[in-house]
């Protein structure tokens, strides 16, 4: 632990290499989590970029925090702090203070155990008082109190073991929670467990941060491997990305989760290996859903029926790289940026606001093994 703490230091303003600065108020600061390595060309931690939507440019601001395998990052609701995992055996969660919105510099505040191994996802409640972490290898989810006044993650006893397995002998021999997310009312939290083919639904107790298990819903098909989930804007529906079968299952949310559709993320003529990864709804209209395919190396675009919640495929577009582990959509809904893990690049697409379809822009940037993209808004 001591060595890990030593590694999680921040690049200060006195460092030798230079950074470019965001051009103007149109620029949005982007933080990118990565898988790190020992070679000079490998990533070393968290990187920052400036995206200018007016000039359509993506400029590197350089390495802003050295820390091992920060594969998931989270902007705290206060916009003063960034949290990251260390996806390692003795999992850690780091709290960084944003020292400058011009250079993106981060300063480590503290580090806390993730209470499990290989933490892989972070989320928070609206006030940022509690941080939810999914530990992939140990099968645990935890709720970490966060002090917004001093930016410190607190220790916790709110740790919950998930159990189970399913039919895939490589990925499903034990519980593997891949995400945990509160609903918009902050009444319940749902954990997607890739290893057990289950969705754990917990009651969230905001006074203590505790979770109380309400029920567990099985995947529609054994071997689905639920990875990530999102709620519709009206919270009537939950969309679950099935990593192992490259599909999305639509659930009616209330009073209990009830599956109403499962649809492939792939074109029917594709027969090679694929692992689905991320999914997001269009942040403005909610009329379109986007999903990434690792193998087919595409973004699938779906139209959402606002009445029934059902999905209809309208586009597959190549991501101009390999293994799109993650992507994010600008809050105004105008652009989507993809993190291509195995081709070491970020790629920008424009979004048609009427049809929802993506168009490549020829704007991209290099970063080694990108795994997560988050925007810091002014």
N, C-alpha and C positions, 0 to 999 in steps of 0.2 A: 504493500500500500504506500509505503514511504517513497519508493522509487516512482510509483505512478503519480504521486503528488508532485514530485520534482519535475516530471515531464510535462505537467499541465501548466506551463507558464506561458506568458503572453509576449508577443513581439512588441517591443516598445517603439516609441517614435524615434529613438536614437539609432535604430537598426540601419545597416548600410544600404540595403536595397531600397529603391524608391517605389512609391505608389502613385497611381493617378487618382485624382479626386473627382467626385461627381461633378458634372459640368454645370448644372444649375438646378433650380427647384423642380424641374421636370424629372430629375433623376431619382430612382428608387434604389435604396440599398438592399443588396441581396446577400444572404449568408448561405454558404454551401458546406454541408457535411460531407465527409469522405471516408474511404478506407485508406489507411496510412501504410507506409512501408519504409524499409531501411535504405533503399537506393536513392541516389540524388534526384532521380526523376520522379520518385514516388511522392504522393501527398504526405504532408506532415501535420495536418490538422484541419482547422476551419479556415475557409477562404471567403473573401468579400468581393463583390462586384457591384458596379453601378450600371443600372439599366436606364437609358434615356429614351423615353417613349416618343419624344418629339423628333429626335434625330435618328431614332431606331439604332442605338448602339449599345454594346455590352462591353464594358471596360473592366479589366481586372484591377482590384485594389490590393491584391497580394494576400499573403498568409497573415491572418490576424490573431490566431491562437494555435500554439503547438499543443496537441493532445492526441493520444492514440485512439484511432478508430472512432471518431465522432460521427457515426453513421446516421444519427438522427439529431436534428437541432430544433429548438422551439423558441420562438419569440415570446417573452413574457408579456402578458396584457398591458403592463405598465410601460412597455417599450423602453425600459431602462436596462433590462437584462436579457441575456440569451442563455438558455440551458442546452446542454448536450449530453448524450450518453458517451461512455466508453464501452464499445461492444467487445468486451473481453471476459475471460472466465470469472474473475472477481469484479463483477460489473460496478460501474461508477456512474454518477450523474454529476455534472459540473454546472456551477452557476458563474456566469461571466457578466461583468458590468460593461455596458457599451460606453467606451470612453469618448468616442468621437463619431458622429454621424457623417463626418466628412471623409475620414479615412477608414472607418469601419473597425477601428482598433478595439480589442477586447482585453479586459483585465480580469483575471481569475479572482473570484470572491471566495468560494469554497467548493469543496467536493464532498459528496456523501455516497455511501454505498447505495446501490440500486436494489439491494436485498435479493440478489439472484445472479445468475450468470447470463452473459450476452444480452444485455438490455438493448432493445431494438426499436422502441417507440415511446414517445413522450406526448402528453397532452395536459391541459390544465382546466380548472374551472374559470369562469369569466373574470373573476377578481384576481386570479393567479395565486390564491391562498394555498391551493393544493396542486401538486404535480403528480400525475399518474404515469407509471412506468410499467411496460411489459417486458419481462425477462424471458427471452425465447428458450434458452436451453434448460433452465431450472423449472420452467412451468409455473412461475410466480408472477403475480401483479402486485404492485405496492403503491401506496399513497403517501407522498412525502410532503409534509408541511413546508411552506415557503414564507419567509419573512420579507415582505416587500420593502420594508423600511431600510434594511441593511443588505438585502439581496442574498441572504444565506438560506441554503437548504437545511432543514432540520432533520434529525433522526426520527424514526417512526417505528411503531409496532403494528402498523396497518399493512400487513403482508398476507397474501392469500394464495394458497397452493391450488392449482388446477391439476386435474388428473385425467388420464385416459389415453387411448391410442386408436389407430384406425388401420386401413388396409395397405397403405404405402409403406413398404419395409425400409425405405431409405429416409423418409421425412416424417413418418407418423408412428414411431415406436413409443413415443411418450408425448406428454402435453407440451405444446409450443405456442404460447400466446404471442401473437404478432402485433396486436394493437389493443388499446383500451381507450374508450371515448365516452364522454358524458353526452347525454342528449341535451337539446337546447334549453329545456326547462330545468336542467340540472337535478332531475329526480332520479334517473337511472344511469348507470354506466354499463356499456357492453364491451366485452372482451372477445375478440375473434381468436380462437384457438386452432391453429393450423394442424397441430399434431393429433388432436382428438376429434376433429371434424365437428366442433361445437361452438356455439355462441353462449357465453356466460352472461346472464343479465343480473346486475347487482343494484340494490337500492343504495343510493348515495346519501349519507347523513352529514350535511354540511357543517353542523356544529362541531363535529369531531373528526371529520374526514374519513370516517369508517365506511366500509362497504358491507352490505348484507346480501348474501346470495338469494335471489328470488327464484330463478329457474334456469335450466339449461336447455337450449334448443339444438337438435342435431342438424347437420347439413342435409340437404335434400338428397344428395348422392354421396355414398361412402367414397373417400378419396378426394373430395373436393379441395380440402385444405384452405379454409377461410383465412384470408390474410389481413385485409383492411376493410373498413366499413365507413359509410357516411350516411347522414340523415338528410331527408328531403327538407326543403325550407319550411314546409308546413308540419313537418315531423310526423306525417302519416305513414311514411315509408322509410325503410332502411335498405341500402344497397350494399351488398357484400361481395367483395372480390374473392373469387376462388382461385388461388394460385396454381394448384396442381392440375385442375381440369380446364383452366383458361376460360372461365365463365363468370358471369355476375348473377347472383340470385337477388331478386326483389322480394322483400318481406313487407307485409302489412305490419305496422308497429303495435298499435293498440287493439285489444287489451293485452294480447301476447303476440310474440313474433309468429307470423304465419306466412309461409312462402307462397307467392302467387306467380312467379316467373323465374326461369333460369335461361339465360341467353349466352351464347358463345361470344368471346371477344375476338375470335379469329374468323377469317374468310373460310368458306366451306372447302376450298381446294387446298388448304394448307395442312400438311400431314407431318411436318417435322416437329421436333421438340420445342415446347414453348412453356414459359412460366409467366403468368400474369402478375402484375405488380401493383400499380397505383390506380386509384379512381377518384375523380372529383366532379362535382356539378359546376356548371357555369355560375359564377358568383353573383351575377346580376339577375339574369332571367330565370335560372334554374331549369330552363327548357332543354338543356343539353348535358349529357354525361360523357366524360372522357376517361379512357382506360388505356394503360400501357401494356404492351406485349414484349416480353424478353425472349427472343428466338425469332419470331416474326419481325421483331424490331419495328413496331408500329404503335401509333396511337389510334385506337378505335373510338369513333364518335357515334353517340346514340342520341336520338331524339327521345325526350321524356314526355309521356302523356300526363299532363298535370292533373287530370281527373282520376285516372286509374293507376298512375305510377309506373306503367309498363314502358319498356324500352324497345326502340326500333333502330337497327343499325343504319347509318347513313354514310359512313366513310371509314376507310382505313388509309393512313398516310404514313410513309416511311419516316423514321425519326432522324435520318441523316447521321446515323451512328449505330452503336451496338449496345444492347442491354439497357433499355430505358427503365432503370429501377424506380425513378421518381420524376415527378414534374409538378409544376405549380402554375396557377393562373393568376395574372394580375387582378387586383380587386375590381378594377373597372371592366374586366372581362374582355379586354382588347387583345391581349397576348398570352400565350402559353409558352413556358420555358421548360425544356426537357433536360434531365440529367442522364446522360448516356455513360453508364459505369465503365464498360469495357472498351470504349473508344475515346475516353478521357475528354469529353466535350459537353458543353451546354449549347443547346440549339433553340432559337427563338422562332415561334410560329405566330402568325396573326390569326385572329378568330373573326369569322363573318358573324356579325351580331344578329342577323336575320335567320340565316341557315345553320349556323353553328359550326360550319366546316372550317378546317384548318388550311392555311396556305404557308409554305415555307418562305422565309424572308432573306435567307442567305446570311443571317446574323448568327454568329456563334462565338464561343470562347473556349480556351483550353483550361482544363483542370484535371488532375489525376484522380481517377476512381470516384467521381461524384455520386453521392447517394441520397442527398436531401437538399431541397431548395426552399428557403423561407424569405419572405419579403418584410423589410422594416419600413413601414409607411411614415411619412412626415408627421 
